[in-house]
Amino acid sequence: MKLNIEQASLHLGIAQASLRRKLKTGEVSGIREPYAGGFRWMVNISEDAPPIEEAEDAALVAELKARVNNLEEQLTIRAGEIDQLHRLLAQTALNAAPVRPWWRFWG
C-alpha cells in the first residue's frame, strides 16, 4: 500500500522527520511523485508492517528525561534559596525599622 508521509509516519509510529530521513537513506522504500509546487513522497508499506522501534529515539527520550529531572532538582534548590532570601529581607526590614519617628528625635 502507498501512503503519504503523514499517514505512513502515523502507521509506523515514528516522526515525519525520521521517516523522511529513512526514505533518503533507503531504509524505507518510497517514490517521489510530482505534486503541485514540487513533489511528494509516497511510502511503500506492507499491510502487516509493524511499527518501527527506533533506538535513537529511545536514547533521546532517556536523555531528555534525565535533563528534566536535573532541572527539577535545580528548581527545588532555587525555590529554597528564594524562600531563605525572603526571610532574610523580612528580618532586615524589621531590624532596620526605627523605634521612633525621626521628627521626634529633637522634641
N, CA, C and O atoms as a GROMACS GRO file, in nm:
protein
  428
    1MET      N    1   0.085  -0.117   0.000
    1MET     CA    2   0.000   0.000   0.000
    1MET      C    3   0.089   0.123   0.000
    1MET      O    4   0.198   0.121   0.058
    2LYS      N    5   0.046   0.228  -0.064
    2LYS     CA    6   0.121   0.353  -0.071
    2LYS      C    7   0.052   0.458   0.016
    2LYS      O    8  -0.068   0.481   0.005
    3LEU      N    9   0.132   0.520   0.103
    3LEU     CA   10   0.080   0.623   0.191
    3LEU      C   11   0.169   0.746   0.180
    3LEU      O   12   0.287   0.736   0.149
    4ASN      N   13   0.109   0.863   0.207
    4ASN     CA   14   0.192   0.983   0.208
    4ASN      C   15   0.272   0.986   0.340
    4ASN      O   16   0.254   0.900   0.426
    5ILE      N   17   0.358   1.085   0.354
    5ILE     CA   18   0.448   1.092   0.470
    5ILE      C   19   0.370   1.094   0.601
    5ILE      O   20   0.403   1.022   0.694
    6GLU      N   21   0.267   1.176   0.607
    6GLU     CA   22   0.190   1.190   0.731
    6GLU      C   23   0.124   1.057   0.770
    6GLU      O   24   0.134   1.013   0.885
    7GLN      N   25   0.056   0.995   0.675
    7GLN     CA   26  -0.013   0.869   0.703
    7GLN      C   27   0.087   0.759   0.739
    7GLN      O   28   0.063   0.681   0.832
    8ALA      N   29   0.198   0.752   0.666
    8ALA     CA   30   0.298   0.648   0.691
    8ALA      C   31   0.362   0.665   0.828
    8ALA      O   32   0.388   0.567   0.897
    9SER      N   33   0.388   0.790   0.867
    9SER     CA   34   0.450   0.812   0.998
    9SER      C   35   0.355   0.770   1.110
    9SER      O   36   0.399   0.715   1.211
   10LEU      N   37   0.227   0.797   1.093
   10LEU     CA   38   0.130   0.752   1.193
   10LEU      C   39   0.121   0.599   1.196
   10LEU      O   40   0.114   0.539   1.303
   11HIS      N   41   0.122   0.537   1.078
   11HIS     CA   42   0.112   0.391   1.069
   11HIS      C   43   0.235   0.323   1.131
   11HIS      O   44   0.222   0.221   1.199
   12LEU      N   45   0.353   0.380   1.107
   12LEU     CA   46   0.476   0.320   1.158
   12LEU      C   47   0.509   0.362   1.300
   12LEU      O   48   0.593   0.300   1.366
   13GLY      N   49   0.444   0.468   1.347
   13GLY     CA   50   0.469   0.514   1.483
   13GLY      C   51   0.599   0.590   1.500
   13GLY      O   52   0.661   0.584   1.606
   14ILE      N   53   0.641   0.663   1.396
   14ILE     CA   54   0.763   0.744   1.404
   14ILE      C   55   0.731   0.886   1.357
   14ILE      O   56   0.626   0.912   1.298
   15ALA      N   57   0.823   0.977   1.385
   15ALA     CA   58   0.805   1.116   1.344
   15ALA      C   59   0.822   1.130   1.194
   15ALA      O   60   0.891   1.050   1.130
   16GLN      N   61   0.760   1.232   1.139
   16GLN     CA   62   0.770   1.256   0.994
   16GLN      C   63   0.914   1.284   0.954
   16GLN      O   64   0.959   1.240   0.848
   17ALA      N   65   0.986   1.359   1.037
   17ALA     CA   66   1.127   1.389   1.005
   17ALA      C   67   1.210   1.260   1.002
   17ALA      O   68   1.297   1.245   0.917
   18SER      N   69   1.182   1.169   1.095
   18SER     CA   70   1.255   1.040   1.096
   18SER      C   71   1.223   0.960   0.970
   18SER      O   72   1.311   0.897   0.912
   19LEU      N   73   1.098   0.963   0.930
   19LEU     CA   74   1.057   0.889   0.811
   19LEU      C   75   1.124   0.948   0.686
   19LEU      O   76   1.170   0.873   0.599
   20ARG      N   77   1.129   1.079   0.677
   20ARG     CA   78   1.196   1.142   0.562
   20ARG      C   79   1.344   1.103   0.558
   20ARG      O   80   1.399   1.076   0.451
   21ARG      N   81   1.408   1.101   0.676
   21ARG     CA   82   1.548   1.061   0.683
   21ARG      C   83   1.565   0.917   0.637
   21ARG      O   84   1.660   0.885   0.564
   22LYS      N   85   1.475   0.830   0.680
   22LYS     CA   86   1.483   0.688   0.640
   22LYS      C   87   1.458   0.671   0.491
   22LYS      O   88   1.516   0.583   0.428
   23LEU      N   89   1.372   0.754   0.433
   23LEU     CA   90   1.350   0.749   0.288
   23LEU      C   91   1.477   0.790   0.213
   23LEU      O   92   1.514   0.728   0.114
   24LYS      N   93   1.541   0.896   0.262
   24LYS     CA   94   1.662   0.945   0.194
   24LYS      C   95   1.777   0.845   0.204
   24LYS      O   96   1.856   0.833   0.111
   25THR      N   97   1.787   0.774   0.317
   25THR     CA   98   1.896   0.678   0.334
   25THR      C   99   1.863   0.542   0.274
   25THR      O  100   1.951   0.456   0.261
   26GLY      N  101   1.737   0.521   0.238
   26GLY     CA  102   1.697   0.395   0.176
   26GLY      C  103   1.651   0.288   0.274
   26GLY      O  104   1.629   0.174   0.234
   27GLU      N  105   1.637   0.322   0.401
   27GLU     CA  106   1.590   0.225   0.500
   27GLU      C  107   1.443   0.191   0.477
   27GLU      O  108   1.398   0.080   0.508
   28VAL      N  109   1.369   0.285   0.422
   28VAL     CA  110   1.227   0.266   0.389
   28VAL      C  111   1.212   0.296   0.241
   28VAL      O  112   1.271   0.391   0.190
   29SER      N  113   1.132   0.214   0.173
   29SER     CA  114   1.116   0.236   0.029
   29SER      C  115   0.998   0.328   0.002
   29SER      O  116   0.896   0.326   0.071
   30GLY      N  117   1.016   0.409  -0.100
   30GLY     CA  118   0.912   0.502  -0.140
   30GLY      C  119   0.948   0.564  -0.274
   30GLY      O  120   1.059   0.547  -0.324
   31ILE      N  121   0.852   0.635  -0.331
   31ILE     CA  122   0.876   0.701  -0.459
   31ILE      C  123   0.834   0.847  -0.448
   31ILE      O  124   0.746   0.883  -0.370
   32ARG      N  125   0.899   0.929  -0.529
   32ARG     CA  126   0.863   1.070  -0.536
   32ARG      C  127   0.766   1.088  -0.650
   32ARG      O  128   0.795   1.052  -0.764
   33GLU      N  129   0.651   1.145  -0.620
   33GLU     CA  130   0.550   1.171  -0.723
   33GLU      C  131   0.540   1.322  -0.745
   33GLU      O  132   0.550   1.400  -0.650
   34PRO      N  133   0.520   1.362  -0.870
   34PRO     CA  134   0.500   1.506  -0.896
   34PRO      C  135   0.376   1.555  -0.823
   34PRO      O  136   0.275   1.486  -0.815
   35TYR      N  137   0.385   1.675  -0.769
   35TYR     CA  138   0.277   1.732  -0.693
   35TYR      C  139   0.278   1.882  -0.717
   35TYR      O  140   0.380   1.935  -0.762
   36ALA      N  141   0.172   1.950  -0.688
   36ALA     CA  142   0.165   2.095  -0.709
   36ALA      C  143   0.279   2.163  -0.633
   36ALA      O  144   0.288   2.151  -0.511
   37GLY      N  145   0.363   2.233  -0.704
   37GLY     CA  146   0.473   2.304  -0.642
   37GLY      C  147   0.595   2.219  -0.616
   37GLY      O  148   0.686   2.264  -0.546
   38GLY      N  149   0.602   2.098  -0.668
   38GLY     CA  150   0.720   2.016  -0.645
   38GLY      C  151   0.688   1.868  -0.652
   38GLY      O  152   0.637   1.819  -0.753
   39PHE      N  153   0.718   1.797  -0.545
   39PHE     CA  154   0.691   1.654  -0.542
   39PHE      C  155   0.650   1.616  -0.401
   39PHE      O  156   0.664   1.694  -0.307
   40ARG      N  157   0.599   1.495  -0.387
   40ARG     CA  158   0.570   1.441  -0.255
   40ARG      C  159   0.612   1.295  -0.252
   40ARG      O  160   0.610   1.226  -0.354
   41TRP      N  161   0.648   1.249  -0.135
   41TRP     CA  162   0.688   1.111  -0.118
   41TRP      C  163   0.566   1.025  -0.094
   41TRP      O  164   0.477   1.060  -0.017
   42MET      N  165   0.563   0.911  -0.162
   42MET     CA  166   0.463   0.808  -0.136
   42MET      C  167   0.541   0.687  -0.084
   42MET      O  168   0.627   0.634  -0.154
   43VAL      N  169   0.512   0.645   0.037
   43VAL     CA  170   0.587   0.541   0.105
   43VAL      C  171   0.523   0.406   0.080
   43VAL      O  172   0.402   0.390   0.094
   44ASN      N  173   0.605   0.309   0.042
   44ASN     CA  174   0.555   0.172   0.023
   44ASN      C  175   0.557   0.099   0.157
   44ASN      O  176   0.663   0.082   0.218
   45ILE      N  177   0.440   0.057   0.202
   45ILE     CA  178   0.428  -0.013   0.330
   45ILE      C  179   0.343  -0.136   0.310
   45ILE      O  180   0.238  -0.131   0.246
   46SER      N  181   0.390  -0.247   0.365
   46SER     CA  182   0.308  -0.368   0.357
   46SER      C  183   0.196  -0.357   0.460
   46SER      O  184   0.207  -0.285   0.559
   47GLU      N  185   0.089  -0.430   0.436
   47GLU     CA  186  -0.028  -0.422   0.523
   47GLU      C  187   0.004  -0.463   0.666
   47GLU      O  188  -0.052  -0.407   0.760
   48ASP      N  189   0.092  -0.559   0.684
   48ASP     CA  190   0.122  -0.611   0.817
   48ASP      C  191   0.252  -0.556   0.875
   48ASP      O  192   0.312  -0.618   0.963
   49ALA      N  193   0.296  -0.441   0.826
   49ALA     CA  194   0.422  -0.383   0.874
   49ALA      C  195   0.408  -0.339   1.019
   49ALA      O  196   0.320  -0.260   1.053
   50PRO      N  197   0.496  -0.390   1.105
   50PRO     CA  198   0.490  -0.348   1.245
   50PRO      C  199   0.549  -0.209   1.262
   50PRO      O  200   0.627  -0.164   1.177
   51PRO      N  201   0.514  -0.140   1.368
   51PRO     CA  202   0.575  -0.008   1.392
   51PRO      C  203   0.726  -0.021   1.407
   51PRO      O  204   0.776  -0.118   1.464
   52ILE      N  205   0.798   0.078   1.357
   52ILE     CA  206   0.944   0.078   1.366
   52ILE      C  207   0.983   0.129   1.504
   52ILE      O  208   0.938   0.235   1.547
   53GLU      N  209   1.067   0.053   1.572
   53GLU     CA  210   1.118   0.098   1.700
   53GLU      C  211   1.256   0.157   1.677
   53GLU      O  212   1.344   0.093   1.619
   54GLU      N  213   1.272   0.278   1.722
   54GLU     CA  214   1.398   0.346   1.698
   54GLU      C  215   1.476   0.358   1.828
   54GLU      O  216   1.430   0.419   1.925
   55ALA      N  217   1.594   0.298   1.829
   55ALA     CA  218   1.679   0.304   1.947
   55ALA      C  219   1.726   0.447   1.972
   55ALA      O  220   1.741   0.490   2.086
   56GLU      N  221   1.750   0.521   1.863
   56GLU     CA  222   1.798   0.658   1.878
   56GLU      C  223   1.693   0.745   1.946
   56GLU      O  224   1.727   0.832   2.026
   57ASP      N  225   1.564   0.723   1.915
   57ASP     CA  226   1.458   0.798   1.979
   57ASP      C  227   1.447   0.761   2.126
   57ASP      O  228   1.425   0.847   2.211
   58ALA      N  229   1.463   0.632   2.158
   58ALA     CA  230   1.458   0.588   2.297
   58ALA      C  231   1.572   0.650   2.376
   58ALA      O  232   1.553   0.691   2.491
   59ALA      N  233   1.691   0.657   2.317
   59ALA     CA  234   1.805   0.718   2.384
   59ALA      C  235   1.782   0.867   2.406
   59ALA      O  236   1.816   0.921   2.511
   60LEU      N  237   1.724   0.932   2.306
   60LEU     CA  238   1.695   1.075   2.318
   60LEU      C  239   1.594   1.100   2.428
   60LEU      O  240   1.609   1.193   2.507
   61VAL      N  241   1.491   1.018   2.434
   61VAL     CA  242   1.388   1.032   2.538
   61VAL      C  243   1.452   1.014   2.676
   61VAL      O  244   1.421   1.089   2.768
   62ALA      N  245   1.539   0.914   2.691
   62ALA     CA  246   1.606   0.890   2.819
   62ALA      C  247   1.693   1.010   2.858
   62ALA      O  248   1.694   1.051   2.974
   63GLU      N  249   1.765   1.066   2.761
   63GLU     CA  250   1.849   1.182   2.788
   63GLU      C  251   1.766   1.302   2.829
   63GLU      O  252   1.801   1.374   2.922
   64LEU      N  253   1.653   1.324   2.759
   64LEU     CA  254   1.568   1.438   2.792
   64LEU      C  255   1.503   1.421   2.930
   64LEU      O  256   1.486   1.518   3.002
   65LYS      N  257   1.466   1.298   2.966
   65LYS     CA  258   1.410   1.274   3.099
   65LYS      C  259   1.513   1.303   3.206
   65LYS      O  260   1.480   1.360   3.310
   66ALA      N  261   1.638   1.265   3.182
   66ALA     CA  262   1.745   1.293   3.278
   66ALA      C  263   1.764   1.444   3.293
   66ALA      O  264   1.784   1.494   3.404
   67ARG      N  265   1.758   1.516   3.182
   67ARG     CA  266   1.772   1.662   3.189
   67ARG      C  267   1.656   1.725   3.266
   67ARG      O  268   1.677   1.817   3.345
   68VAL      N  269   1.535   1.676   3.242
   68VAL     CA  270   1.418   1.728   3.313
   68VAL      C  271   1.433   1.705   3.462
   68VAL      O  272   1.406   1.794   3.542
   69ASN      N  273   1.477   1.585   3.501
   69ASN     CA  274   1.496   1.555   3.643
   69ASN      C  275   1.601   1.649   3.704
   69ASN      O  276   1.582   1.699   3.815
   70ASN      N  277   1.709   1.672   3.633
   70ASN     CA  278   1.814   1.762   3.680
   70ASN      C  279   1.759   1.903   3.697
   70ASN      O  280   1.787   1.969   3.797
   71LEU      N  281   1.682   1.950   3.600
   71LEU     CA  282   1.625   2.085   3.608
   71LEU      C  283   1.523   2.096   3.722
   71LEU      O  284   1.514   2.201   3.787
   72GLU      N  285   1.448   1.989   3.746
   72GLU     CA  286   1.353   1.992   3.859
   72GLU      C  287   1.427   2.001   3.991
   72GLU      O  288   1.383   2.072   4.082
   73GLU      N  289   1.540   1.930   4.004
   73GLU     CA  290   1.620   1.939   4.126
   73GLU      C  291   1.674   2.081   4.144
   73GLU      O  292   1.670   2.136   4.254
   74GLN      N  293   1.724   2.140   4.037
   74GLN     CA  294   1.776   2.276   4.044
   74GLN      C  295   1.665   2.375   4.081
   74GLN      O  296   1.688   2.469   4.158
   75LEU      N  297   1.546   2.354   4.027
   75LEU     CA  298   1.433   2.441   4.056
   75LEU      C  299   1.396   2.432   4.204
   75LEU      O  300   1.363   2.534   4.266
   76THR      N  301   1.400   2.312   4.261
   76THR     CA  302   1.370   2.295   4.402
   76THR      C  303   1.474   2.368   4.488
   76THR      O  304   1.439   2.433   4.587
   77ILE      N  305   1.600   2.357   4.450
   77ILE     CA  306   1.706   2.427   4.523
   77ILE      C  307   1.685   2.578   4.515
   77ILE      O  308   1.695   2.647   4.616
   78ARG      N  309   1.656   2.628   4.396
   78ARG     CA  310   1.636   2.772   4.379
   78ARG      C  311   1.514   2.821   4.457
   78ARG      O  312   1.517   2.932   4.512
   79ALA      N  313   1.409   2.742   4.464
   79ALA     CA  314   1.290   2.781   4.541
   79ALA      C  315   1.325   2.793   4.688
   79ALA      O  316   1.278   2.885   4.756
   80GLY      N  317   1.407   2.702   4.739
   80GLY     CA  318   1.453   2.711   4.878
   80GLY      C  319   1.538   2.835   4.902
   80GLY      O  320   1.524   2.901   5.005
   81GLU      N  321   1.625   2.867   4.806
   81GLU     CA  322   1.709   2.987   4.819
   81GLU      C  323   1.624   3.113   4.818
   81GLU      O  324   1.650   3.206   4.895
   82ILE      N  325   1.523   3.117   4.733
   82ILE     CA  326   1.434   3.234   4.727
   82ILE      C  327   1.358   3.249   4.858
   82ILE      O  328   1.343   3.360   4.908
   83ASP      N  329   1.310   3.139   4.914
   83ASP     CA  330   1.239   3.142   5.041
   83ASP      C  331   1.331   3.196   5.151
   83ASP      O  332   1.288   3.277   5.233
   84GLN      N  333   1.456   3.151   5.153
   84GLN     CA  334   1.552   3.198   5.251
   84GLN      C  335   1.579   3.347   5.234
   84GLN      O  336   1.590   3.420   5.333
   85LEU      N  337   1.590   3.394   5.110
   85LEU     CA  338   1.610   3.537   5.084
   85LEU      C  339   1.492   3.621   5.132
   85LEU      O  340   1.511   3.730   5.187
   86HIS      N  341   1.371   3.570   5.112
   86HIS     CA  342   1.253   3.642   5.159
   86HIS      C  343   1.255   3.656   5.312
   86HIS      O  344   1.222   3.761   5.366
   87ARG      N  345   1.294   3.548   5.380
   87ARG     CA  346   1.304   3.554   5.526
   87ARG      C  347   1.409   3.655   5.570
   87ARG      O  348   1.386   3.733   5.662
   88LEU      N  349   1.525   3.654   5.504
   88LEU     CA  350   1.631   3.750   5.539
   88LEU      C  351   1.588   3.894   5.514
   88LEU      O  352   1.618   3.982   5.593
   89LEU      N  353   1.518   3.917   5.404
   89LEU     CA  354   1.469   4.052   5.375
   89LEU      C  355   1.368   4.098   5.479
   89LEU      O  356   1.371   4.213   5.523
   90ALA      N  357   1.279   4.009   5.518
   90ALA     CA  358   1.181   4.045   5.620
   90ALA      C  359   1.249   4.075   5.752
   90ALA      O  360   1.212   4.170   5.821
   91GLN      N  361   1.349   3.994   5.788
   91GLN     CA  362   1.423   4.015   5.912
   91GLN      C  363   1.499   4.147   5.907
   91GLN      O  364   1.502   4.220   6.006
   92THR      N  365   1.562   4.177   5.795
   92THR     CA  366   1.635   4.302   5.779
   92THR      C  367   1.541   4.422   5.788
   92THR      O  368   1.575   4.523   5.850
   93ALA      N  369   1.423   4.410   5.728
   93ALA     CA  370   1.326   4.519   5.734
   93ALA      C  371   1.281   4.543   5.878
   93ALA      O  372   1.261   4.658   5.917
   94LEU      N  373   1.265   4.438   5.956
   94LEU     CA  374   1.226   4.454   6.097
   94LEU      C  375   1.338   4.517   6.178
   94LEU      O  376   1.313   4.601   6.264
   95ASN      N  377   1.461   4.476   6.152
   95ASN     CA  378   1.574   4.530   6.225
   95ASN      C  379   1.603   4.676   6.188
   95ASN      O  380   1.651   4.752   6.271
   96ALA      N  381   1.574   4.714   6.066
   96ALA     CA  382   1.603   4.848   6.020
   96ALA      C  383   1.491   4.947   6.053
   96ALA      O  384   1.509   5.068   6.036
   97ALA      N  385   1.378   4.899   6.100
   97ALA     CA  386   1.266   4.988   6.130
   97ALA      C  387   1.302   5.076   6.250
   97ALA      O  388   1.349   5.025   6.352
   98PRO      N  389   1.281   5.206   6.238
   98PRO     CA  390   1.314   5.295   6.350
   98PRO      C  391   1.218   5.271   6.468
   98PRO      O  392   1.100   5.238   6.450
   99VAL      N  393   1.271   5.289   6.585
   99VAL     CA  394   1.190   5.271   6.705
   99VAL      C  395   1.093   5.386   6.719
   99VAL      O  396   0.978   5.368   6.758
  100ARG      N  397   1.140   5.505   6.686
  100ARG     CA  398   1.054   5.623   6.691
  100ARG      C  399   1.074   5.703   6.564
  100ARG      O  400   1.181   5.693   6.502
  101PRO      N  401   0.979   5.780   6.523
  101PRO     CA  402   0.995   5.862   6.402
  101PRO      C  403   1.108   5.960   6.416
  101PRO      O  404   1.137   6.004   6.527
  102TRP      N  405   1.173   5.996   6.309
  102TRP     CA  406   1.288   6.084   6.311
  102TRP      C  407   1.256   6.223   6.360
  102TRP      O  408   1.340   6.289   6.421
  103TRP      N  409   1.133   6.270   6.335
  103TRP     CA  410   1.099   6.406   6.374
  103TRP      C  411   1.080   6.419   6.526
  103TRP      O  412   1.075   6.530   6.579
  104ARG      N  413   1.068   6.308   6.594
  104ARG     CA  414   1.054   6.315   6.739
  104ARG      C  415   1.189   6.303   6.810
  104ARG      O  416   1.195   6.302   6.933
  105PHE      N  417   1.294   6.296   6.733
  105PHE     CA  418   1.426   6.282   6.792
  105PHE      C  419   1.464   6.409   6.871
  105PHE      O  420   1.525   6.400   6.978
  106TRP      N  421   1.428   6.526   6.817
  106TRP     CA  422   1.466   6.653   6.882
  106TRP      C  423   1.357   6.705   6.973
  106TRP      O  424   1.376   6.806   7.041
  107GLY      N  425   1.248   6.640   6.976
  107GLY     CA  426   1.139   6.700   7.052
  107GLY      C  427   1.102   6.637   7.179
  107GLY      O  428   1.011   6.683   7.247
   0.00000   0.00000   0.00000
